[in-house]
Amino acid sequence: MPTEPFAVRGIYFDKSPDTNWLVSWHQDLTICVQEKREVPGFGPWSVKEGVPHVQPPVEVLESMLTIRLHLDDTDETNGALRVIPGSHKLGRLGNSQIQPITASGQESMCIAPQGAALLIRPLILHSSSRSTSTRRRRVIHLEYACTPLDAGLEWQEA
């Protein structure tokens, strides 16, 4: 039964000259849960920094919303997020499906001033380049859901 949205995960990203990384095109396909339980439609499983992660049914991902709060000005020089608008409506995509979509030239750069909030869906195709700037790109990434999970699974941070 749907409820009011609630936060289920928070991540702090700090891209700087000392911590500079490239993120290839992908969708956010996993959620964090309190413990592993074999539930039909959930899988495969992984563990990241001691926390169980699982790919839920696509309906769970389609109902989620991510808010990215920009603590710094973000542009093409310091690794701004790039997205393929509308790609979240295509469902869960396999690797062989992603390349032709990202090669279409339809990407948008999410330039954001300090204090801006960017709202995205987990299934939107997104990436970011390495920074070529000495400026930091700090983002607080908050994921929201509005439904409980199935068969005793519990959100890690709800």
C-alpha positions in Angstrom: 0.0 0.0 0.0 1.5 3.4 -1.0 2.5 5.8 1.8 4.0 9.2 2.0 7.5 9.2 0.4 10.4 8.4 2.8 14.2 8.5 2.4 15.7 5.0 1.9 19.4 5.9 1.1 21.7 8.9 1.3 25.1 9.1 -0.4 27.7 11.9 -0.2 29.7 12.4 -3.4 32.9 14.5 -3.3 34.6 14.8 -6.7 37.8 16.8 -6.3 41.3 16.9 -7.8 42.3 14.2 -5.2 39.2 12.0 -5.7 38.3 12.2 -9.3 36.5 9.4 -11.1 34.6 8.6 -14.3 31.1 7.0 -14.2 30.1 5.2 -17.4 26.5 5.2 -18.6 24.2 3.2 -16.3 21.0 3.0 -14.5 20.7 2.7 -10.7 19.4 -0.8 -10.4 20.0 -1.8 -6.8 18.5 -0.9 -3.4 19.9 -1.3 0.1 18.1 -3.6 2.4 18.7 -4.6 6.1 19.3 -8.3 5.4 19.4 -10.8 2.5 16.1 -12.8 2.1 15.3 -14.9 -0.9 12.2 -13.3 -2.3 10.8 -14.0 -5.8 11.6 -11.1 -8.2 14.5 -9.8 -6.1 18.0 -10.5 -7.3 20.9 -10.8 -8.0 22.4 -9.9 -4.6 25.6 -8.1 -3.7 27.2 -6.6 -0.6 28.8 -3.1 -0.7 30.6 -1.8 2.4 28.9 -4.5 4.4 25.4 -3.5 3.3 23.2 -6.0 1.3 22.1 -4.7 -2.1 19.6 -6.3 -4.4 18.0 -5.6 -7.7 14.2 -5.3 -7.0 11.4 -5.7 -9.5 11.4 -2.9 -12.0 8.1 -1.6 -10.5 10.0 -0.7 -7.3 12.6 1.3 -9.2 9.9 3.1 -11.3 8.2 4.3 -8.1 11.4 5.8 -6.6 12.7 9.4 -6.9 16.2 10.7 -6.3 17.0 14.2 -5.2 20.6 15.4 -5.8 21.5 18.5 -3.7 24.4 20.4 -5.2 26.8 21.9 -2.6 29.0 23.4 -5.3 28.5 24.9 -8.7 28.5 22.0 -11.1 29.3 22.2 -14.8 31.0 20.3 -17.6 34.5 21.0 -16.2 33.9 19.4 -12.8 32.0 16.3 -13.7 28.4 17.3 -13.9 25.8 14.6 -14.3 24.8 13.7 -17.9 21.5 12.1 -18.6 19.5 10.7 -21.6 16.1 12.5 -21.1 13.2 10.1 -21.2 15.3 6.9 -20.9 13.8 6.1 -17.5 10.6 5.2 -19.4 12.4 2.3 -21.2 12.5 0.1 -18.1 15.5 -1.9 -17.0 18.0 -2.0 -19.9 20.7 -4.6 -20.6 24.2 -3.6 -21.5 23.6 -4.3 -25.2 20.7 -1.8 -25.2 22.5 1.0 -23.4 25.2 1.7 -26.0 22.9 2.5 -29.0 20.8 4.8 -26.8 23.8 6.7 -25.4 25.3 7.0 -29.0 22.1 8.7 -30.2 23.5 12.2 -29.2 20.4 12.9 -27.0 22.3 13.5 -23.8 21.8 16.5 -21.6 24.4 18.0 -19.2 22.9 18.8 -15.8 24.6 22.1 -15.1 23.5 23.2 -11.6 24.5 26.1 -9.4 25.4 25.7 -5.7 22.2 25.0 -3.8 20.2 23.6 -6.7 18.3 20.3 -6.5 18.1 17.9 -9.4 15.3 15.3 -9.3 15.9 12.1 -11.3 14.5 8.6 -11.5 16.8 5.6 -10.8 16.2 4.1 -14.2 17.3 7.2 -16.2 20.6 6.5 -18.1 23.2 8.7 -16.5 27.0 9.2 -16.3 29.6 11.7 -15.4 33.1 12.6 -16.7 36.3 13.1 -14.7 36.7 16.6 -13.5 39.1 18.8 -15.4 38.8 21.6 -12.8 40.4 22.3 -9.5 36.9 23.0 -8.1 35.1 20.3 -6.0 31.8 18.8 -7.0 30.0 17.8 -3.8 26.5 16.3 -4.0 24.2 14.8 -1.5 22.2 12.1 -3.2 19.0 11.1 -1.5 16.8 8.2 -2.7 13.1 8.2 -1.8 10.5 5.4 -2.0 6.8 5.3 -1.1 6.0 1.7 -0.6 7.2 -1.1 1.7 9.2 -4.0 0.3 7.8 -7.5 -0.2 8.0 -10.6 2.0 9.8 -9.2 5.0 12.5 -7.3 3.2 13.2 -4.0 4.9 14.8 -0.8 3.4 18.2 -0.3 5.0 17.8 3.4 5.9 14.0 3.9 6.0 
